[in-house]
Amino acid sequence: MSYSRRKRFNANPGETILFVLFGESKPHLRVVVTPPAGDPPQVVLVGFTTKRRLSDATVVLSSHHHPFFDRETVANYAYASIHSVEGLMQRIEDGIAEAHEPFRREELKLIQKGILQSRRTPRGIQQYCRKFCAHQCQ
């Protein structure tokens, strides 16, 4: 039984979701970094990518940080995005995405702090994070 069938996705910070990006076949992991806020509720998601020479190395993770990673991986803050909770849940319901194992609190804190530290995080995302998760992201 897959992780997504054992656990319901609630879009809480630290929860992760796997989905395939348009035009790609390999699923990508995203983590919820902000609590649901607004009407309708929205969250910020941060994705990950394999570490390369010119990668944003604000937060570097590996297999001991999350079971999805099989090599050095970086938080890809340049592509952080805001999503409606309803839309994410609908993707799971439609089978387009699935819940995956959440991050532990320590790793989540690193990722949350990094979103404000990275020079590659879009300014609007940083402003949103300061507004809705100020104490967690600092």
C-alpha positions in Angstrom: 0.0 0.0 0.0 1.4 3.4 -1.0 1.9 6.2 1.5 -0.8 8.3 0.0 -3.4 5.6 0.6 -2.5 5.3 4.3 -2.5 9.0 5.1 -4.7 11.9 4.1 -3.1 15.0 2.8 -4.1 18.0 4.9 -1.6 20.6 3.4 0.1 21.2 6.8 3.7 22.4 6.9 6.1 19.5 6.4 3.6 17.4 4.4 4.8 16.4 0.9 3.2 15.8 -2.4 4.5 14.1 -5.5 3.2 15.1 -8.9 4.4 15.1 -12.5 5.2 18.5 -14.0 3.8 19.3 -17.4 5.8 17.7 -20.1 7.8 15.4 -17.8 7.4 11.8 -16.8 9.3 11.6 -13.5 7.3 12.7 -10.4 8.7 15.7 -8.4 8.5 16.1 -4.6 7.2 19.3 -3.2 6.9 20.3 0.5 4.3 22.5 2.2 6.2 25.3 4.0 3.4 27.6 5.2 0.2 26.8 7.1 -3.0 27.1 5.1 -4.0 30.7 5.1 -6.5 33.0 3.4 -9.9 32.5 1.9 -9.8 30.1 0.1 -6.8 28.6 2.0 -3.5 28.6 0.2 0.0 27.3 0.9 3.5 27.7 -0.4 5.2 24.7 -1.9 8.9 24.3 -2.4 10.3 21.7 -4.8 13.7 20.0 -5.0 16.3 19.3 -7.7 19.6 17.4 -7.9 22.5 19.5 -6.7 24.6 20.8 -9.5 27.6 23.1 -9.7 25.5 26.3 -10.1 22.6 25.2 -7.9 21.3 27.4 -5.1 23.0 25.7 -2.2 21.0 27.6 0.5 19.6 24.2 1.7 21.3 20.9 0.7 19.6 17.7 1.6 20.4 14.0 1.1 18.9 10.5 1.6 19.1 10.7 5.4 16.9 13.8 5.3 14.0 12.2 3.3 13.5 8.8 1.7 12.6 10.3 -1.7 16.2 11.5 -2.1 18.8 9.2 -3.5 21.6 11.9 -4.0 22.5 15.4 -2.9 19.5 17.5 -3.5 18.8 21.2 -3.1 15.6 23.1 -2.3 14.6 24.8 -5.5 13.5 28.2 -4.1 13.4 29.9 -7.5 10.3 27.8 -8.4 8.5 28.1 -5.0 4.8 28.7 -5.7 1.5 29.4 -4.0 -1.3 26.8 -4.4 -4.8 26.5 -3.2 -5.3 23.7 -0.7 -8.4 22.7 -2.6 -6.5 22.4 -5.8 -3.8 20.2 -4.3 -6.4 17.9 -2.7 -8.2 17.7 -6.0 -5.0 16.6 -7.8 -4.6 13.8 -5.3 -8.3 12.8 -5.6 -7.9 12.8 -9.5 -4.8 10.6 -9.2 -2.5 13.4 -10.7 -0.6 13.7 -7.4 -0.1 11.6 -4.3 0.9 12.3 -0.7 4.3 11.2 0.3 6.1 10.9 3.6 6.4 14.2 5.5 9.6 15.9 6.4 10.7 15.8 10.1 10.5 19.0 12.0 14.3 19.7 11.8 14.4 19.5 8.0 11.2 21.5 7.6 12.8 24.3 9.7 15.8 24.4 7.5 13.7 24.6 4.4 11.4 27.3 5.9 14.4 29.4 6.9 16.0 29.0 3.5 13.0 30.4 1.7 13.8 33.8 3.3 17.6 33.4 3.0 17.8 32.4 -0.6 18.5 35.2 -3.1 16.6 33.1 -5.7 13.3 33.0 -3.9 10.8 35.2 -5.8 10.1 38.4 -3.8 6.3 37.8 -3.7 6.9 34.3 -2.2 9.2 35.8 0.5 6.5 38.5 1.3 3.8 35.8 1.5 6.0 33.7 3.9 6.8 36.7 6.1 3.0 37.4 6.4 1.8 33.9 7.0 4.6 32.0 8.6 6.9 34.7 10.1 7.8 32.8 13.3 8.4 29.5 11.4 10.4 30.9 8.5 12.8 32.9 10.6 
